[in-house]
Amino acid sequence: MGLFPMTHMRASNTTLKPIMQLRFLKRLSRALSIGYSLNEALEVLQWDKTISSIANQIIVLLRDGNSFPLALEKMKFHPIVISFLALSKEYGDLESNIQKTVEIFERRIEYSKKFTQVIRYPLILIVVFSFLFFFIQHSVLPNLLTLTEQGSEHSMLITTMITISAFLYYGFLFVILFVLTIRLSWNHFQYKIPIEIQLKVIKMIPIYRSYITLNTSFLLATHISSLLQTGISIKDVLLILKEQPKQNIVSHYAHILIDGLNQGIHLSLLLHNFSFIKQELASIFQKNSNADTLEKDLAVYATFLTDDLHQKIMRTITYIQPVFFILLGLVVILIYLSLMWPMYQIIETI
């Protein structure tokens, strides 16, 4: 097996590329499925030169007393990977949990790749059209206004149409920059904002609200189903979920559910009051009192939510280009009319 380095290695200070994280997890899952223990599997992974340094550093972190999820966190793995594997010690089945993580993370990479492909061409058009629009406003327009005489009916029409075009175009750019700024700021300050305020903000964003509802329902169904397989009670399941800071909404809801159970309120009644839970999930808890049946129903429902989430994300991504081209087309038509129609009017007077 691979040799341990003699010097102490520090955790990575840079975020690993998602594709490398996925490759590592796939290799690890395959090694565990063969029958290797975690340490043995990590040593085997050192044979793969592309991920040998990752495996090597994780081995050292484990030898220093870190748990596997904590080692991944120090190696700058994605929060989705860390949050799922943080429950692996509770599930008691690391191999199965890594397989679930691989499936979820692979789909996330697929979404990112698809989004990049879809947005690439519109971004190029935005840059090119911005230079063109700037040239029209500061070069073509002044000359055209001079030609049509300042203060005339034609010049007023040109100015109005160019102003409308500028408002649409720059307004569109402002919305894009505003959304990106909010998204990046949200990632940075999310865990510093009280969860109640976060939920109020999310509730005001229609598309994002729908995504969070599906994702939260999926996480609850998946985690509760997996934890019930270990034979623990539903209350103990919720106590475990309550201590998961990487999944703040799930943790918050678990806290509320525990308080409700202590007051004698049924879980289905509490779930029906949650804004970011699918009502079908509450119905499953209302229907089932047997833990084995509940575990199976939640597992099946989680697969349905996975497919539903996949379809909605892919559908949303495919809408990006048409919406962009329609807005850009309107701006181009307005600019064309503002430039050509007055010229036709001048030609008619000759």
Secondary structure, 3 states (H helix, E strand, C coil): CCCCCCCCCCCCCCCCCHHHHHHHHHHHHHHHHHCCCHHHHHHHHCCCCCCHHHHHHHHHHHHCCCCHHHHHHHCCCCHHHHHHHCCHHHHCCHHHHHHHHHHHHHHHHHHHHHHHHHHHHHHHHHHHHHHHHHHHHHHHHHHHHHHCCCCCHHHHHHHHHHHHHHHHHHHHHHHHHHHHHHHHHHHHHHHHCCHHHHHHHHHCCHHHHHHHHHHHHHHHHHHHHHHHCCCCCHHHHHHHHHCCCCCHHHHHHHHHHHHHHHCCCCHHHHHHCCCCCCHHHHHHHHHCCCHHHHHHHHHHHHHHHHHHHHHHHHHHHHHHHHHHHHHHHHHHHHHHHHHHHHHHHHHHHC
